Amino acid sequence: MPLAPGREAVVRVTAATLWSGPEAVRPVDRPAIGPHADIPTWVSGMDADQQVSDCVLSQLLLGERVLIEELRPDGWARVVAVEQPAAKLDPRGYPGWLPAAQLAAAAPAPAGYVVDAVTTALRATPGGTVALPGVILGTRFAATGPARDGWLPVEVPGHDAPLWASEVDLTPLPTNAPTATEVLDVARRLNDVLYIWGGVSPYGIDCSGLVHLAWRRFGVRLPRDADDLARATTPLSLGDERPGDLYFFARPGHDVHHIGFVSAAPGASGYRQMLHACYTKRRVLDEPMAPDRVATLVGVHRVTPLPVGASAD
């Protein structure tokens, strides 16, 4: 079945970048828009200013579903990322543009496994040649048969034959909602990852992307942007937070612009610690909350447990 407006498709690359428009793509972005989407090369080629350009909206993982809205003759597709809630933009999901070559029309089978490694590689045969490197934490797969010598055959969009994933790097997709501390432990594994505006990968990530990806590992879909996350979570009184809850930040008269995980119980004299993707320091950091950050702290929220696969939007 070919790609067509009005139909769903799935991402066939390890990470497809969602753009504000085809005209926003810069020469430095070429590795990210090719049919194989070389995200490490893309990230390493950008300077500090290019890393935070708002031409990037988000990223979608291998197998993630989109609704195609428009296909252009130049190879671009306008889509809605239906697994990334964005209530303020579109009730169906996050809207943006992708190269159509990064999509496949095949409908995915129900996933039973999720990548638990920060990154892994899929192979053509058990333990054989790498067929798809850089598969990302939180990517979901359906198995196509039994494991063989520690390798599991999985269905991969854009590949006619199954590829093989190391059983060590996969885990069954949970059927129960995780605890906040379990999610925090996953987020901590991304400590020191580079800050990339719109990033949702271990090669580069932003503040809300860190929260979205850590919860995604457990099959829970949270909104993609910080302000939507604030509206979809449960407010607490400052001082009642626990590790794994979420801090939110805003300047006077403006909407929420930053988010981070509570990474330690609050201490005396207002001491607070946070794991977050820091725009100013351009890294994921676990650090005490600095006075200038405290000045914009507007709340702490908790993710209410949801059924796995449900959306908090």
PyMOL commands that set and color helices and strands:
alter all, ss='L'
color gray80, all
select helices_A, chain A and resi 22-24+27-33+39-44+50-52+100-102+167-169+180-188+207-216+226-231+268-270+291-294
alter helices_A, ss='H'
color red, helices_A
select strands_A, chain A and resi 8-11+15-19+56-61+65-71+76-81+94-99+103-104+113-115+119-123+130-136+140-141+151-154+163-166+170-172+200-201+204-205+234-236+246-249+258-264+273-278+283-288+297-302
alter strands_A, ss='S'
color yellow, strands_A
deselect
rebuild
show_as cartoon
